[in-house]
Amino acid sequence: MKIFFKNKTPVIISRHFCLLFKKIFGFNVGAITIFPFIIVKDIEILNNKEYINHESIHIRQYIETLLVGFLIIGLIEYLYAILVLKKNRMQAYYFMSQEQEAHQNDQNLNYLINRKWFTYYKYLNPRNKKRIDFIEGKRIILN
């Protein structure tokens, strides 16, 4: 296990940890944020600026929700998507507001510099959610 710093955040390379989360979530996990760490599966993801930006957005969300709120809100939204909206695990994951904000903004490498505090909460509103899917291995964001 190696530790690096990206965006002033400690990043750990751990393929085993990402494989554990694959078993939990049921789909591949290239990176995951567990405050205050970003955990990536390999050096390629460590060097991917958009991936690190995505996970750095989650760090800010953790802070805004006082750490535990991030997990509680995410769990409630995930279960709502599974049980009420009848989405599969991947669709429920993309439905969560923290993933909506991160996926909609991870390509903007200046997002965290320009982002206003508590922007995360606007993604709780269903009108601000977009359909996110993977087609032929590429993420697609649809309106």
N, C-alpha and C positions, 0 to 999 in steps of 0.2 A: 504494500500500500504506500503510495506516494502522495504528498500534499504540496499543492501549488497555490498561488494566489492570482485570481482573475477578478477584475473590478473590485479590488480590495476585499474579496471574499475567499475564504479557504475552500479549495477544490481538492477533493480526494479522488484518485483513480482506483476503482475497485470493481472489477468485472463480477466478482462473486456477489457483492451486494446488489448489483443490478440484476443478476440472475435470480436472486431471492425475490426481488420485487416483481420480476416477470412471473414467477410462480404465484405470487399473491394477486396480481392484477390480471393475469391471463394474456398479456401481450408484452412485446419487447419494450424494455425500458433502457434508453440510452443514457439518461441522467435523471436524477431526482434531487430535490432540495429538502433537507431536513435541517432546519435552522440550527446553527449558523452556517452549515456546510452545504456545498453542492457536491454531489457524488456522481462521477461519470464513469462509464464502462471502459473507456480507453483514451489514448492520447489524441486520436483523431477528433473525438468529441470535445476534449479539453481545448483543442485549437480551433474549434468551430465557434466563431464569434456570435452567431445567431443562437446557437444552443446555450452558450454561457449567458447571453443577454436574456433569453427566455427564463433560465433558472434564477438569474439575478432579479427579475421582476417578481418571482416568488419570494425572494428574500424580503423585498420591500413590503409585499403583502403580509408576510408573517409579522413584520414589525407593526404595520397598521392595525392588525387584528389582535395585537398583544399575544402573539405566538399561538396560543391555544385556539383562538377564534378561527384561524386559518383552517385548522383541522376540523373543527366543529361545523363550520359553514360548508366546507368541502364534503364532509360526510353526509350532512343533511341533503345537499343538492344531489349528490351521487345516489343516495337511496331514493329520493323523490324521482329522479330520472329512471331508475330501475323499476321501482314498484308502481308508480303512478303513470309515468309516461311510457312504460314498457320498452325502454331502450336497452340495448345490449351493453356489456361492460365498457367497451370502447366508446360508444356513443354517450354513455353516462359520464365517462371521464371528460370528454370534450364539452359536455353540457355545463360542467362546473365553472363558476364565474372566474375562479383563479386561472383556469386553463384558457378560458375565453380571452381574458386580458392578455395573458402571456403569448398565446398563439397569434392574436390579432396584431401584436406589436413587436414581436421578437426580431423582425427584420429591420426595424428602425433602431439602429445602434445608438441613437441619441435620445431614445424614448425616456430612459430613466433620468436623464439630465433635464428634460423639459416637462416631465410628468408632474402633475399636481398631486399633492398628498391626498389620499383616500379616493383616488380615481377608481380603485378596485371595486368600490360599492356600486358604481354605475352598471357594472356587468351582472349584478344580481337581477336587474330588470330584464325580463324576457325579450323586450324590444331591442336590447343591445347584444343579444346573443346571435351568433351566426352558426350555420351548419359547417362543421369541420369534418373532413373525411380524408382517407388515404386512398388514392387511386394510382395503381401501378407504382407503389412505393413512394409517392410524393404527396405531401400534405396539400389539400385543396381547401380553401376557405370560401364558402358560398354565402350569399346574402339570404 
